[in-house]
Amino acid sequence: MDGIIAVGIQPSARELERLVQVDSPLVSVGAYREHTSAVSIDDAAAARIATEHLIDLGHRDIVFLCGRADAATHAYGDEQRRAGYRSAMTAADLESHIRFAEGAPTMPGGYEAGVRMLGDRQHRPTAVLAVCDEAAIGAMIAARRLGLSVPAELSIVGIDDHEHAEMFTLTTVRQQPRAQGRAAVELLRQHIKAPDAASVQRVLPSELVVRASTAVPRA
């Protein structure tokens, strides 16, 4: 093969070592480690934008959903999203309100974490930022199963603009996968022509897409 494009995976150190040993140019999309070429969004900025949207609506009690404490060992992007949430909360003098509800970054994981978090009436937040849209949709289903109205009683934001986000009217931060795919091919071709060139992390922009899952908090 002339080159490898790894899409949507987060290789372990051992797996990454084996990919590099193939001795073909390698570019990853959406997940990467230092010293390898990659195309992604600015994950920290995406989470910061989403958190700031909730803060601008008037929310203060905002929970970051499905952000594992050991995210760095599993997914670089998830770790950065967790950091972006923390940064936005700190900048708004809401550091004392920072909370994490850990779980798998999947729809079932978001549902399970949502049930645990929202089932506690005394500590129920007014808003949730999920690490990804799948977790956000799971939390939305959990909220509705518990009789909570979204967004009247709970605002929910995701990240990625998953193919089901529009169907669930989910407010999210949109990635552009087609643009990332084109950028990855261009970057790989450059490495094929110049195998000894330094690794490159190409960051593409993302945008907030406001739908019907967020609103001002109930007085």
Secondary structure, 3 states (H helix, E strand, C coil): CCCEEEECCCCCHHHHHHHHHCCCCEEEECCCCCCCEEEEECHHHHHHHHHHHHHHHCCCCEEEECCCCCHHHCCHHHHHHHHHHHHHHHHCCCHHHCEEECCCCCHHHHHHHHHHHHCCHHHCCCEEEECCHHHHHHHHHHHHHCCCCCCCCCEEEEEECCCCCCCCCCEEEECCHHHHHHHHHHHHHHHHHCCCCCCCEEEECCEEECCCCCCCCCC
